[in-house]
Amino acid sequence: MRVLSPPSGSSMLLPSPRDVRRPRTGPALLPVHGSPSWGEAGTAAVLERCLARWRRYEAATVDPEVSAHDDMLVDTPEGRAHYRGVGLSALRLITEAMLLSGRTDPTRILDLPCGGGRVTRHLVTFFPEAEIAVADLDARKVADVVAQFGVRAIESSPDFSAPLPGSYDLIFVGSLVTHFDAALFARATNVMIDALAPGGVLVLTSAGRNWAALSERQDRDEGLVPLRWWRAALSRLGGPKVSYRLRALEGDYARHGFGYSEVRSWTKLYGQSYGGSYAAPSWLMRVVEERTDALVLGFKERGFDDLLDATLIQRAG
């Protein structure tokens, strides 16, 4: 792939450089996912608690009504099946996080961003006893989700310049940092980790190698529909052609492990730089390993909706 320079004026914030062959020095990570987290009952009890949750979930009914403001639903039989499948993929990731951490009973959960409740509807069914909070840049969607599912809305800083209110045992982050530049991506990730209670888990989804490979093929294969929204957004920008912007983004990704391209209409709408980004697994790991109070429980490529990567991060405690 030919590497292009990014447009003039663009900048890239990377984690601090260091020799990755050398082990990090400093305070050791606290033991957060060993025997103390699993308790005396052990592995079988953790597995049984997860199974009990799934049996109860499958015996219940997930609210099928979708808000008129939810733009993630394609209202066809196939589209509705996919909409439900995305929520199920979130629950599977959360289950894997419970198995890896031994923590199966989160009492405080945050769905960020909640959108129109694509994942929230599954969370309230899977964790009926938990207090679930939601946040989103679109106040209409938040109001709909609160009214429909009886969850609690919180105010969050769009640019993550302030801490998230509250402390959470589980934070699920759908496609959010996929729209951030490197500086905002790193800052948001740290703010989310800071909002975890001791032992709490962050499930963070991001666009990685799979997404970058799809965009590289998109010009030659119009059957790859996941990036049509992205290409359509770029086509409204004017200036450099869509193909150039994608190639420049891919070039940054190839050189640095991170690529970003702004969508000006979204930036104007949200009042901050907003677009699309690719983050390599290695780049994301470097962001997390800058902290001594966070442990990577797992990384699953294409773990969310068979498209986005999922990183499971636990706060020490």
C-alpha positions in Angstrom: 0.0 0.0 0.0 1.4 3.4 -1.0 1.8 5.7 2.1 0.6 9.2 1.8 1.4 12.1 4.0 -1.5 13.4 6.1 -3.1 16.8 5.1 -1.3 19.8 6.3 -2.2 21.0 9.8 -3.0 17.5 11.1 -1.3 16.3 14.2 -0.8 13.0 16.0 -0.5 12.3 19.7 1.2 9.1 20.4 1.8 7.4 23.7 5.2 8.4 25.1 8.0 6.6 23.2 10.0 4.0 25.0 11.9 0.8 24.3 9.1 -1.8 24.3 11.7 -4.6 24.8 12.3 -3.3 28.4 9.9 -4.2 31.1 8.1 -1.2 32.7 9.5 -0.1 36.0 7.5 1.3 38.9 4.7 0.0 41.1 3.6 -3.5 40.4 0.0 -4.0 39.3 -2.2 -5.1 42.2 -3.7 -8.6 41.9 -7.2 -7.8 40.7 -8.2 -10.9 38.8 -6.7 -13.8 40.8 -8.1 -15.9 43.6 -9.3 -12.9 45.7 -11.6 -11.8 42.9 -13.0 -15.3 42.2 -13.6 -16.0 45.9 -13.5 -19.3 47.7 -16.2 -20.9 45.6 -13.8 -21.0 42.6 -14.3 -21.5 38.9 -17.4 -23.7 38.9 -19.4 -21.0 40.9 -18.4 -18.3 38.5 -19.4 -20.4 35.5 -22.7 -21.2 37.2 -23.5 -17.6 38.0 -22.9 -16.7 34.3 -25.1 -19.5 33.1 -27.8 -18.5 35.5 -27.8 -15.0 34.1 -28.0 -16.3 30.5 -30.9 -18.7 31.4 -32.8 -15.8 33.0 -32.1 -13.5 30.1 -33.2 -16.1 27.5 -36.4 -16.7 29.4 -37.2 -13.0 29.5 -38.3 -10.7 26.7 -36.1 -7.9 25.5 -38.1 -4.8 24.7 -38.3 -4.7 20.9 -39.5 -1.1 20.5 -36.9 1.2 19.0 -36.9 5.0 19.4 -37.7 7.1 16.4 -34.5 9.0 17.1 -32.3 5.8 16.9 -30.4 6.0 13.6 -28.7 2.7 14.0 -31.8 0.6 13.0 -32.4 -0.4 9.4 -36.1 -1.1 9.5 -36.1 -4.4 7.6 -36.3 -8.0 8.9 -32.6 -8.3 8.3 -31.9 -4.9 9.8 -33.8 -5.7 13.0 -32.0 -9.0 13.3 -28.7 -7.3 13.0 -29.8 -4.6 15.5 -30.6 -7.3 18.0 -27.4 -9.2 17.2 -25.3 -6.2 18.1 -26.8 -6.1 21.6 -26.1 -9.8 22.0 -22.5 -9.4 20.9 -22.2 -6.8 23.7 -23.5 -9.3 26.3 -21.1 -12.0 25.1 -18.2 -9.6 25.6 -19.4 -8.7 29.0 -19.8 -12.4 29.9 -16.2 -13.0 28.8 -15.1 -10.1 31.0 -17.1 -11.7 33.9 -15.3 -15.0 33.4 -11.9 -13.4 33.2 -12.4 -11.2 36.3 -14.6 -13.6 38.3 -17.0 -10.6 39.0 -20.5 -11.6 37.9 -22.7 -9.2 39.9 -22.0 -5.6 38.8 -24.3 -3.2 40.7 -23.4 0.0 38.9 -23.2 -0.1 35.1 -22.6 2.7 32.5 -23.6 2.4 28.9 -21.6 5.0 26.9 -22.8 6.1 24.4 -26.3 4.7 24.9 -27.6 5.9 21.5 -31.2 4.8 21.2 -30.7 1.8 23.6 -29.4 -0.8 21.2 -27.3 -2.3 24.0 -29.1 -0.8 27.0 -32.2 -2.9 26.4 -30.1 -6.0 26.8 -28.3 -4.7 29.9 -31.5 -4.1 31.8 -32.7 -7.6 31.0 -29.3 -9.3 31.8 -28.7 -7.3 34.9 -32.2 -6.5 36.3 -30.9 -5.8 39.8 -28.2 -3.3 38.7 -28.4 0.5 38.6 -27.7 1.4 35.0 -26.6 4.8 33.9 -26.5 6.1 30.4 -25.0 9.1 28.5 -25.0 10.3 24.9 -24.3 13.5 23.0 -27.8 13.3 21.6 -30.2 14.5 24.4 -33.2 13.2 22.5 -31.9 9.6 22.5 -31.0 9.8 26.2 -34.5 11.0 27.1 -36.0 8.2 25.1 -33.8 5.6 26.7 -34.5 6.8 30.2 -38.3 6.8 29.6 -38.3 3.4 28.0 -35.9 1.4 30.2 -36.0 3.3 33.6 -32.3 3.9 33.6 -30.5 7.0 35.0 -29.0 9.7 32.8 -25.7 11.3 33.7 -24.0 14.4 32.3 -20.6 13.8 30.7 -18.1 16.1 29.1 -18.2 15.7 25.3 -14.4 16.2 25.1 -13.7 14.2 28.3 -12.0 17.2 29.9 -13.8 16.4 33.2 -14.2 13.2 35.1 -17.3 11.0 34.5 -19.7 11.4 37.4 -20.0 8.3 39.6 -18.1 5.1 40.0 -18.9 1.9 38.1 -18.4 -1.8 38.3 -18.9 -2.2 34.5 -18.6 0.4 31.7 -19.6 -0.7 28.2 -18.4 1.6 25.4 -19.8 0.9 22.0 -18.6 2.8 18.9 -17.4 6.0 20.5 -13.6 6.3 20.4 -13.9 5.1 16.8 -14.8 8.8 16.1 -11.9 10.4 18.1 -8.5 11.7 17.1 -5.5 10.3 19.0 -5.5 12.9 21.8 -9.2 12.6 22.5 -9.0 8.8 22.2 -6.3 8.5 24.8 -7.9 11.1 27.1 -11.3 9.4 26.9 -9.8 6.0 27.6 -8.1 7.3 30.8 -11.2 9.1 32.0 -13.2 5.9 31.6 -10.6 3.8 33.5 -10.7 6.5 36.2 -14.5 6.1 36.5 -14.1 2.4 37.3 -14.6 1.3 40.9 -11.8 -0.9 42.3 -11.9 -4.2 40.4 -14.4 -2.7 37.8 -14.1 -3.6 34.2 -14.2 -1.4 31.0 -15.3 -3.0 27.8 -13.9 -0.7 25.1 -14.6 -1.2 21.4 -12.4 0.3 18.7 -11.7 0.1 14.9 -8.5 -1.9 14.3 -6.9 -4.0 11.7 -10.1 -5.5 10.4 -11.7 -2.1 9.8 -8.5 -0.8 8.1 -8.5 -3.8 5.8 -12.1 -3.3 4.9 -11.5 0.3 3.9 -8.5 -0.6 1.8 -10.7 -3.0 -0.2 -13.8 -0.7 -0.4 -12.8 1.0 -3.7 -12.7 -2.4 -5.4 -15.6 -4.2 -3.6 -18.8 -2.2 -3.2 -20.3 -5.3 -1.4 -18.4 -4.2 1.7 -21.2 -2.2 3.2 -19.9 -1.4 6.7 -17.9 1.6 5.4 -20.6 3.1 3.2 -21.6 5.5 5.9 -18.0 6.6 6.3 -17.5 7.2 2.6 -20.8 9.1 2.4 -19.8 11.3 5.2 -16.4 12.0 3.7 -18.0 12.8 0.3 -19.8 15.8 1.8 -16.6 17.4 3.0 -15.4 19.0 -0.3 -11.7 19.4 -0.7 -9.6 16.3 -1.2 -11.4 13.3 -2.7 -12.7 10.5 -0.5 -10.2 8.1 -1.8 -7.3 10.4 -0.9 -8.7 10.9 2.6 -9.0 7.2 3.1 -5.5 6.6 1.8 -4.0 9.3 4.0 -5.8 7.8 7.0 -4.5 4.3 6.1 -1.0 5.8 5.7 -1.1 7.2 9.2 -2.3 3.9 10.5 0.5 2.0 8.7 3.2 4.3 10.1 2.0 5.1 13.6 -0.6 2.4 14.4 -3.3 5.2 14.5 -5.1 7.0 11.8 -7.8 9.7 11.9 -9.8 11.8 9.5 -12.1 14.5 10.5 -15.7 14.8 9.3 -16.4 18.5 9.4 -20.1 18.3 9.5 -19.9 16.1 12.6 -17.3 18.5 14.1 -19.8 21.3 13.6 -22.6 19.3 15.0 -20.8 18.2 18.2 -18.6 21.2 18.8 -15.3 19.2 18.7 -13.1 17.3 16.3 -15.2 14.3 15.3 -14.7 11.8 12.5 -13.3 8.3 12.1 -10.2 6.6 13.4 -8.3 3.3 13.3 -6.3 2.1 16.3 -3.9 -0.8 16.0 -3.9 -3.3 18.9 -0.3 -2.3 19.7 -1.2 1.4 19.8 -4.1 0.8 22.2 -2.0 -1.4 24.4 0.6 1.4 24.8 -2.1 3.8 25.9 -3.2 1.3 28.7 0.3 0.3 29.8 1.1 3.9 30.7 -1.0 3.3 33.8 0.0 1.2 36.8 -3.6 0.8 38.0 -5.1 -0.9 34.9 -4.8 -4.5 33.8 -5.7 -5.8 30.3 -7.9 -8.8 30.9 -8.3 -9.5 27.2 -8.3 -8.3 23.6 -10.6 -9.7 21.0 -10.4 -8.6 17.4 -13.8 -8.3 15.7 -15.4 -9.0 19.1 -18.1 -6.5 18.8 -20.6 -7.0 15.9 -18.0 -9.1 14.1 -16.4 -5.8 13.1 -14.9 -3.8 16.0 -12.2 -4.9 18.4 -12.9 -5.2 22.1 -10.4 -4.5 24.9 -11.3 -5.6 28.4 -9.6 -3.5 31.0 -9.8 -3.9 34.8 -9.1 -1.2 37.4 -6.8 -2.3 40.2 -8.3 -2.7 43.6 
